[in-house]
Amino acid sequence: MDLTVPEYAYMFGFLQADGHLYQGTGQKGRLSVELNARDIDLLYRFKNLTPYNSSVTERSRSTNFAENYHSAVWTLCSLEARTKLNELGLPYGRKSRTITPPRVAFSRRDYLRGLIDADGSVGYTGPGWPFVSLTTSSTAIGAYLCSYARKITGAERLINRNARDEVYNISYEKETAQALVADLYYPGCLSLGRKQVKADALARWIRPFDMRVVDSRRHWTARDDQVLLQSDDIPAVAEELGRTEKSCRVRLWRLRNSKMMMPSDG
């Protein structure tokens, strides 16, 4: 599984969000992914991408949401395959808070699309605005999406767990959603068919002439300026402040070369 290959990066992101790695006694264990039967085509794509014996089966059962839920399950038992996935960052057992982006080279937009297809949404809000969102319990995953989206769209996001179930709900709307979705769901990419259809539809939205544009940029505070002025390590400061290196360099230049008020030490 070379994660620089778009299909493998996508599959790994999907598995981190919606796959389950079980460790049995000895060398026993399995990887499984269960989806609504309408998405069975994606499981067959995973099966064909994997150079180990695996199976796709269907079943019907009662759940908390439906009395007769028809699902499809992809199952992979190979120890070698499971070991590789575990080494790349797919933990055994419960994983929602502990998953992180891969620590090896990987195709970033394909990986993120896998996460969103598994644990996110793409479409239109009630009022008819384009949106894309991701729900995750992992701080590392939430921060990574925000960082990537900031580079693509310029939109700033600060993540906070919600009070009810302590997960992050990260959402982008209107033109920001259009730009991010256009990058993630490019023509010919591996994706859930129904979400690809929704992603393609977002490009048709045009802002109504009477809808004002709200400036969603995060403004610089006196503390931000102090942190920036007291360090020569721009990448470290950008990470600490949750901003791009470019925005930090521009702000620093303005502080040092313009007539704007310098932050006080008090």
SVG drawing of the C-alpha trace seen along z (x, -y; Angstrom):
<svg xmlns="http://www.w3.org/2000/svg" viewBox="-38 -55 53 73">
<polyline fill="none" stroke="black" stroke-width="0.4" points="0.0,0.0 2.0,-3.0 0.1,-6.0 1.5,-8.3 -0.8,-6.4 -4.2,-8.2 -6.3,-5.1 -4.4,-3.7 -4.3,-7.1 -8.1,-7.3 -8.6,-3.7 -6.4,-4.3 -8.3,-7.4 -11.6,-5.6 -10.3,-2.7 -9.1,-4.9 -12.5,-6.5 -14.9,-3.5 -12.8,-0.4 -12.4,1.9 -9.1,3.8 -9.7,6.8 -6.8,8.7 -7.6,12.2 -5.4,14.8 -2.2,15.8 -2.2,14.7 -5.9,14.5 -7.7,11.3 -9.4,9.4 -10.1,6.1 -13.7,5.3 -15.7,2.5 -19.5,2.5 -21.5,0.1 -25.0,-0.3 -25.5,2.2 -26.0,-0.8 -22.3,-1.5 -21.1,2.1 -19.3,1.0 -16.7,-0.8 -16.0,2.4 -15.3,4.3 -12.9,1.5 -11.1,2.0 -11.1,5.8 -9.6,5.3 -6.9,2.9 -5.8,5.4 -3.3,8.2 -4.6,10.6 -7.6,12.8 -10.6,11.0 -14.4,11.2 -17.4,9.0 -20.6,10.4 -24.1,9.0 -26.4,9.4 -29.6,8.0 -30.1,7.4 -32.0,5.2 -30.3,2.1 -31.2,-0.9 -32.1,-2.7 -33.9,-0.1 -35.5,3.3 -34.2,4.7 -30.8,3.0 -29.3,4.4 -25.5,4.0 -22.3,5.1 -19.2,6.2 -15.6,6.4 -13.4,8.7 -9.6,9.1 -7.8,11.6 -4.2,11.6 -1.8,11.1 0.7,9.4 -1.9,7.0 -3.2,6.2 0.4,5.6 1.1,3.2 -2.1,1.2 -1.3,1.1 2.2,-0.2 0.8,-2.9 -1.5,-4.1 -4.7,-2.0 -4.9,-0.9 -6.4,2.3 -9.7,1.9 -11.2,-1.5 -9.4,-4.2 -11.6,-7.3 -9.5,-9.6 -6.1,-8.2 -5.9,-8.2 -3.5,-10.6 -2.5,-11.5 0.2,-9.0 3.8,-9.7 5.0,-8.6 4.6,-10.4 0.9,-10.3 -1.5,-11.9 -3.1,-14.5 -6.3,-15.3 -7.1,-11.7 -6.5,-10.8 -8.9,-13.6 -11.5,-12.6 -11.5,-9.1 -12.1,-10.5 -14.9,-12.7 -16.6,-9.9 -16.5,-7.8 -17.3,-10.3 -18.3,-13.5 -21.0,-15.0 -21.2,-16.9 -24.2,-18.6 -26.5,-21.6 -27.7,-23.0 -31.4,-23.6 -31.2,-27.2 -29.6,-25.9 -25.9,-26.7 -23.1,-24.3 -21.3,-22.7 -18.7,-20.0 -18.1,-18.8 -16.2,-16.2 -17.1,-14.8 -14.1,-13.3 -13.0,-12.6 -9.3,-12.9 -7.7,-16.2 -4.9,-15.4 -7.3,-14.7 -9.4,-17.8 -6.3,-20.1 -5.0,-18.5 -8.2,-19.2 -8.2,-22.8 -4.6,-23.3 -5.2,-21.8 -8.4,-23.7 -6.7,-26.9 -4.0,-26.4 -6.7,-25.7 -9.3,-28.3 -7.7,-30.7 -10.5,-30.0 -9.5,-29.9 -11.0,-27.5 -10.5,-26.9 -11.7,-23.5 -13.5,-22.8 -15.2,-19.6 -19.0,-20.0 -20.4,-19.7 -22.9,-16.9 -20.6,-14.1 -17.1,-15.7 -16.4,-15.4 -15.3,-18.0 -17.8,-19.1 -15.8,-21.0 -17.8,-22.6 -17.2,-24.8 -20.0,-26.6 -20.7,-28.6 -17.7,-29.4 -15.3,-28.0 -17.0,-24.6 -17.0,-24.8 -13.3,-25.4 -12.4,-22.7 -14.8,-20.1 -13.4,-20.9 -9.9,-20.1 -10.9,-16.9 -13.4,-15.5 -11.5,-15.9 -12.6,-14.1 -11.9,-10.4 -11.0,-10.1 -12.0,-7.1 -14.9,-8.0 -18.4,-7.0 -20.5,-7.4 -23.4,-9.2 -21.0,-11.8 -19.2,-12.3 -22.6,-13.2 -23.3,-15.7 -19.8,-17.1 -20.2,-17.7 -23.5,-19.5 -21.9,-22.1 -20.1,-23.7 -23.5,-24.9 -24.3,-27.1 -24.0,-30.9 -24.3,-33.3 -27.5,-35.3 -26.9,-39.0 -28.5,-40.1 -26.5,-37.8 -23.7,-39.8 -20.2,-38.4 -19.2,-38.0 -15.5,-38.4 -14.7,-35.2 -11.0,-35.9 -9.6,-35.6 -8.2,-38.9 -4.8,-39.4 -4.7,-40.0 -2.1,-41.8 -1.0,-38.5 -0.6,-37.0 1.6,-40.0 3.7,-39.6 4.3,-35.9 5.2,-36.7 7.6,-39.5 9.4,-37.4 10.4,-34.6 12.4,-34.1 11.0,-30.6 8.1,-31.4 7.1,-27.7 6.9,-27.2 5.0,-30.4 2.5,-29.6 1.8,-26.2 1.4,-27.7 -1.0,-30.3 -2.9,-28.1 -2.0,-30.3 -0.2,-29.9 3.4,-30.8 2.5,-33.3 0.1,-35.2 2.7,-35.3 5.4,-36.7 3.0,-39.3 1.9,-40.3 5.5,-40.5 6.5,-42.7 3.6,-45.0 4.4,-45.3 8.0,-46.1 7.6,-48.4 4.2,-50.1 2.8,-52.7 0.3,-50.3 0.3,-50.3 2.9,-47.9 1.6,-45.7 2.5,-46.8 4.3,-44.6 1.6,-45.4"/>
</svg>
